[in-house]
Amino acid sequence: MEAVGAHEGGAPAKQLAREAGLPLATTYHLLRTLVHDGYVHRLPDGGFVVGDKLHTLQAGSRGQALLNRVRPTLAALRDELSAAAYLTFYEDGEIRVAEIVDSPRAPRVDLWVGFEDAGHATALGKCVLRQLDDEARGEYLSRHPLADLTPRTVTSSAELLRRLDAFTDDAPVTDLEEYALGTVCFAVPVYSGDRLGSLGVSLQAGRAARDARPEEIRDRLLPTADRVTRRLSLTI
């Protein structure tokens, strides 16, 4: 693979065998296997280049490296608020959870319905939807029915859009038991290059009503989101 990767324009099997110090028969066997598995691509002229599957693995490795940068920040947010912390991104038209940092004292919400199907009912999902333009919002909602998850879930597209537009830029987007009874969530935007995302926390509804003020949560979330965005924007 190192020999193949050293030639962006491709190299023939004989050259790769020579550079890798392998018998030609062994080289042909390895190349056939790697081509079959997608790690190497054979060009029409007979040369070999790195395949799409390896590029995918490299992208995944880069994504993990980015997440490694922000996990300590998410853990600090969890400990400051005694609340599970979440990071999501809008990718390929879907809202996907990238990371959850919780603990026994700050358990995560039971993800009984996948976030991809519950963007309308979660603070994290609504925070992403709020950042999309009208066309992207409409396209997303056309593919995702507004399922009735709890008695508090908004199931009307018009009402959901009205509520999204009612949130101010300096206030977290909320989920007040709309995804799961007994749980409330707060979320603010984050960015990784041109990817939209959201950072949020979840708390038990009783505790939120008793001793977690929205202003305190906002004052922790907003600067943490700035730090996460900066860390995600650094070049690896």
C-alpha positions in Angstrom: 0.0 0.0 0.0 2.9 2.4 0.7 4.4 1.6 -2.7 1.0 2.2 -4.4 0.4 5.4 -2.4 3.8 6.8 -3.5 2.6 7.0 -7.1 -0.4 9.4 -7.6 -0.4 8.7 -11.3 -0.3 5.0 -10.8 2.5 2.4 -11.1 2.6 -1.1 -12.8 2.8 -4.3 -10.8 6.5 -4.9 -11.8 7.6 -1.6 -10.4 5.5 -2.0 -7.2 7.0 -5.5 -6.7 10.5 -4.1 -7.1 9.9 -1.2 -4.7 8.2 -3.4 -2.1 10.8 -6.1 -2.3 8.2 -8.8 -3.1 8.1 -11.6 -5.7 6.1 -10.6 -8.7 3.6 -13.4 -8.2 3.0 -12.4 -4.6 2.5 -8.8 -5.7 -0.1 -9.7 -8.3 -1.9 -11.8 -5.8 -2.0 -8.9 -3.2 -3.0 -6.4 -5.9 -5.9 -8.5 -7.0 -7.1 -8.9 -3.4 -6.8 -5.1 -2.7 -8.6 -4.2 -6.0 -11.4 -6.6 -5.1 -11.7 -5.1 -1.6 -11.6 -1.5 -3.0 -8.3 -0.4 -1.4 -6.6 -0.2 -4.8 -7.9 0.7 -8.2 -6.5 -0.6 -11.5 -6.2 2.0 -14.2 -6.9 1.2 -17.9 -3.2 1.4 -18.7 -2.5 -1.3 -16.1 -1.2 0.9 -13.4 -2.4 0.8 -9.8 -3.5 3.7 -7.6 -5.1 4.1 -4.1 -8.8 3.1 -4.2 -11.9 4.8 -2.8 -12.1 2.6 0.3 -8.8 3.8 1.5 -9.8 7.4 1.0 -13.0 6.7 3.0 -10.9 5.2 5.9 -8.6 8.3 5.8 -11.6 10.6 6.0 -13.0 8.5 9.0 -9.6 8.7 10.7 -9.6 12.5 10.2 -13.1 12.7 11.7 -11.9 10.8 14.8 -8.9 13.0 15.2 -11.3 16.1 15.1 -13.5 14.5 17.7 -10.5 13.7 19.9 -9.8 17.4 20.0 -13.2 18.4 21.4 -13.9 15.5 23.8 -12.2 17.3 26.7 -14.3 20.4 26.1 -17.5 18.3 26.0 -16.4 16.6 29.2 -15.8 19.9 30.9 -19.3 21.1 29.9 -20.8 17.9 31.2 -19.1 18.3 34.6 -19.9 22.0 34.8 -23.7 21.4 34.3 -23.9 17.8 35.5 -25.6 17.1 32.2 -24.8 14.8 29.3 -23.2 16.6 26.4 -24.0 15.9 22.7 -22.5 17.0 19.4 -24.3 16.6 16.1 -23.7 17.5 12.4 -25.8 17.9 9.3 -24.4 15.5 6.8 -25.8 14.3 3.5 -29.2 15.7 4.4 -29.4 14.0 7.8 -28.9 15.1 11.4 -26.4 12.7 12.9 -25.0 12.3 16.4 -21.2 12.6 16.3 -20.4 12.3 20.0 -22.0 11.9 23.4 -20.1 12.5 26.6 -22.0 11.3 29.7 -21.4 9.8 33.1 -23.3 8.0 35.9 -24.1 11.4 37.4 -25.0 12.8 34.0 -26.7 10.0 32.0 -27.6 10.4 28.4 -31.2 10.4 27.3 -32.5 7.1 26.1 -32.2 7.3 22.3 -35.3 5.2 21.8 -35.9 6.9 18.4 -32.9 7.6 16.2 -31.9 11.3 15.9 -32.2 11.0 12.1 -35.9 10.5 12.5 -36.4 12.9 15.3 -34.9 16.2 14.2 -38.2 18.0 14.8 -38.4 16.9 18.4 -34.8 17.3 19.7 -33.1 20.6 20.6 -30.0 19.4 18.7 -32.1 18.7 15.6 -34.1 21.9 15.8 -30.9 23.9 16.2 -29.6 22.5 12.9 -32.9 23.0 11.2 -33.0 26.6 12.4 -29.7 27.3 10.5 -30.9 25.8 7.2 -32.4 28.0 4.5 -36.0 27.6 3.6 -35.3 25.3 0.7 -33.1 22.9 2.7 -35.7 22.9 5.6 -38.5 22.1 3.2 -36.5 19.3 1.6 -35.6 17.8 5.0 -39.2 18.0 6.3 -40.5 16.4 3.0 -38.4 13.3 3.8 -39.0 13.1 7.6 -42.6 12.8 8.9 -43.1 14.7 12.2 -43.7 11.7 14.3 -45.7 12.1 17.5 -43.1 11.0 20.1 -44.7 12.6 23.2 -47.8 14.6 24.0 -45.5 17.7 23.7 -44.1 16.9 20.2 -44.9 19.5 17.5 -46.3 17.5 14.5 -47.3 20.5 12.3 -44.6 21.7 9.9 -46.0 25.2 9.9 -46.0 25.4 13.7 -42.5 23.9 13.9 -41.1 26.5 11.5 -42.9 29.3 13.4 -41.2 28.1 16.6 -37.8 27.8 15.0 -38.0 31.3 13.8 -39.1 32.5 17.2 -35.7 31.6 18.8 -33.3 34.5 19.1 -29.6 34.1 18.1 -28.4 34.4 21.7 -30.8 31.9 23.2 -30.4 28.1 23.1 -32.9 26.0 21.1 -35.0 23.9 23.6 -36.7 20.5 23.7 -39.1 20.6 26.6 -40.0 16.9 26.8 -40.8 16.8 23.1 -38.5 13.8 22.4 -38.8 11.9 25.7 -41.0 12.6 28.7 -39.0 13.6 31.8 -36.1 15.0 29.8 -35.3 18.6 28.6 -32.5 19.6 26.2 -30.8 22.8 25.2 -28.6 23.3 22.1 -26.6 26.0 20.3 -24.9 26.0 16.8 -21.4 24.8 16.1 -19.5 24.5 12.8 -16.8 22.3 11.4 -15.6 24.1 8.2 -18.8 24.3 6.1 -20.6 21.6 8.1 -23.5 22.8 10.3 -23.9 21.2 13.7 -25.2 21.7 17.2 -23.9 21.3 20.7 -26.4 20.4 23.5 -27.0 19.1 26.9 -29.8 17.0 28.4 -31.2 17.2 31.9 -34.0 15.6 33.9 -37.1 17.8 33.6 -37.5 18.0 37.4 -33.9 19.1 38.0 -34.1 21.7 35.2 -37.2 23.2 36.7 -35.7 23.1 40.2 -32.1 24.3 40.0 -30.9 24.7 36.4 -31.6 28.2 35.1 -31.8 28.8 31.3 -29.4 31.8 31.7 -26.8 29.6 33.4 -27.1 26.9 30.7 -26.8 29.6 27.9 -23.8 31.1 29.6 -22.0 27.8 29.6 -23.2 26.5 26.1 -22.3 29.6 24.0 -18.6 29.9 24.9 -18.2 26.2 24.8 -19.7 26.1 21.3 -17.2 28.8 20.3 -14.3 26.7 21.6 -15.6 23.5 19.9 -15.9 25.4 16.5 -12.4 26.8 16.8 -11.0 23.3 17.6 -12.9 21.7 14.7 -11.6 24.4 12.4 -7.9 23.8 13.0 -6.0 22.1 10.2 -4.9 18.6 11.2 
